[in-house]
Amino acid sequence: MDNILRKLTGYTFALRDALERTNESSERPKITRHLAAAAEMYALLYMHQTSEAIAHIVEAENRVHGWSNLSGDNGEKVAKKWAEFIDVAGIEP
């Protein structure tokens, strides 16, 4: 569980950095929604101590990541951290 939370933390910080650095106003709501989903995943992982508890969120977030890639270096970092997180979580996207 520690490794899953560590990767989720890396993803969350990448989102936070993207929100602070983006010059694209249209990306801010997308990033904010991802941050809200990350917070929900933290809560569910804390409560249930299993990655199965977040499977439905991962599935939905994975679709959104495919539809609305963030631009530039921020987008690449967020995508990389997301991939690392779902890999460690062991949830098939």
Buried (B, 14 or more C-beta within 10 A) or exposed (E): EEEBBEBBBBBBEBBEBBBEEBEBEEBEEBBEBBBEBBEEBBEBBEEEEEBEBBBEBBEEBBEEBEEBEBEEEBBBBBBEBBBBBBEBBEBEB
